[in-house]
Amino acid sequence: MFEAASTPFGRPAASAGAYHRIGIETDVGGASPHQLVSLLFDGCIDAIVQARGALEQGDPKAKGQAIGRAVRIVEEGLRAGLDLDAGGALAGDLGALYGYVALRLTRANLHNDDAALAECLRLMQPLREAWSRIGSASEAR
């Protein structure tokens, strides 16, 4: 997705700006495009886990904040960074998946739906793991 400016799956400069806008707290100045996407996945998953904990504890404010953070990461970070023209079907499929996850997160917030939050985790975790394997394979070369 964000390997380099010439890759078909993303625009690293745009993703760095989006990363700063969505409020992930970390130093992204020295991060590679691949690391930025990894941080986005980690931030999204962390926010969903926090939302589930807040829902379980009956804290609607914390739940809403965590879900809002997860939605911003998905929409403004992961989805906005896709290059649909160059990325072809894969980028289109990821865009549709990210749209679905954002919708499910929003509905989970409105309806206090832990099952929807769990579903979003089940959808995002394999993507994070696959992205990590891509990075490990690239570094091994």
ChimeraX attribute file (.defattr): number of C-alpha atoms within 10 A of each C-alpha:
attribute: neighborCount
match mode: 1-to-1
recipient: residues
	/A:1	22
	/A:2	26
	/A:3	20
	/A:4	15
	/A:5	14
	/A:6	11
	/A:7	14
	/A:8	19
	/A:9	23
	/A:10	26
	/A:11	20
	/A:12	23
	/A:13	14
	/A:14	16
	/A:15	23
	/A:16	20
	/A:17	14
	/A:18	21
	/A:19	24
	/A:20	14
	/A:21	13
	/A:22	19
	/A:23	12
	/A:24	16
	/A:25	10
	/A:26	10
	/A:27	8
	/A:28	16
	/A:29	8
	/A:30	8
	/A:31	13
	/A:32	15
	/A:33	21
	/A:34	18
	/A:35	17
	/A:36	22
	/A:37	25
	/A:38	20
	/A:39	20
	/A:40	22
	/A:41	24
	/A:42	15
	/A:43	19
	/A:44	28
	/A:45	21
	/A:46	16
	/A:47	22
	/A:48	25
	/A:49	19
	/A:50	18
	/A:51	30
	/A:52	25
	/A:53	16
	/A:54	18
	/A:55	21
	/A:56	13
	/A:57	11
	/A:58	12
	/A:59	13
	/A:60	15
	/A:61	12
	/A:62	17
	/A:63	25
	/A:64	20
	/A:65	16
	/A:66	23
	/A:67	25
	/A:68	20
	/A:69	21
	/A:70	30
	/A:71	25
	/A:72	20
	/A:73	29
	/A:74	27
	/A:75	19
	/A:76	18
	/A:77	26
	/A:78	26
	/A:79	23
	/A:80	18
	/A:81	26
	/A:82	24
	/A:83	19
	/A:84	19
	/A:85	12
	/A:86	14
	/A:87	17
	/A:88	12
	/A:89	11
	/A:90	15
	/A:91	21
	/A:92	17
	/A:93	13
	/A:94	19
	/A:95	21
	/A:96	13
	/A:97	16
	/A:98	22
	/A:99	16
	/A:100	15
	/A:101	23
	/A:102	22
	/A:103	15
	/A:104	19
	/A:105	28
	/A:106	20
	/A:107	14
	/A:108	23
	/A:109	22
	/A:110	10
	/A:111	10
	/A:112	20
	/A:113	16
	/A:114	18
	/A:115	12
	/A:116	20
	/A:117	24
	/A:118	15
	/A:119	13
	/A:120	23
	/A:121	18
	/A:122	12
	/A:123	16
	/A:124	19
	/A:125	15
	/A:126	11
	/A:127	14
	/A:128	19
	/A:129	13
	/A:130	11
	/A:131	18
	/A:132	17
	/A:133	12
	/A:134	14
	/A:135	15
	/A:136	11
	/A:137	10
	/A:138	11
	/A:139	8
	/A:140	7
	/A:141	5
